[in-house]
């Protein structure tokens, strides 16, 4: 028998949406192969940043979350702003991404391992902004040490789910990945009653320190 087609590995026969941000005004994948289209919204090129070998598995989709988290860290700025709809809504766009490119959830965190690796990462000193979602208020890090405070917005525990080192792309990958995953599933609040009535996720993300973007 000849080689089997790779459509099931690389994607659907036709994908008219960006796997990173959900923009749906172009053809990004066709017959299971990328078209090299560059997304007007997030600026990612199909077949490069959006590669996912196993849709529906964490190893197969975590790079999509990482790229989405990087884009969100910039405030979800449009690559081609002249094509941005006037009534554009981030969540409505992200919902265009099929669930298999947004789920499943990441594996459980090994707390002991994360605690043991804290010395390999850095802090800005005292931090009152969540590194993942930009929520402001609680002291997440004090004098360079995590307070293990759980963010009421994204649910990340400081010193466990937010470890990273500014300027080190590899050590920032978990922050970017977690941010992208959280928004990919609709940015649910860990403490729903703490969510402001007029909450604006992009305004909140704008408060992220540049070191964690």
Secondary structure, DSSP 8 states (H G I E B T S, - for coil): ------HHHH--SEE-S-TTT---SS--EETTEE---B-TTT--BTTTTT--SSTTSHHHHHHHHHHHHHHHHTTS--TTGGGS-TT--HHHHHTTS-GGGT-S------HHHHHHTGGGS---SSEEE-TTT--EEEEEEETTEE---B-TTT--BTTTT----TT-TTTTHHHHHHHHHHHHTT---SSGGGS-TT--HHHHHTTS-GGG-
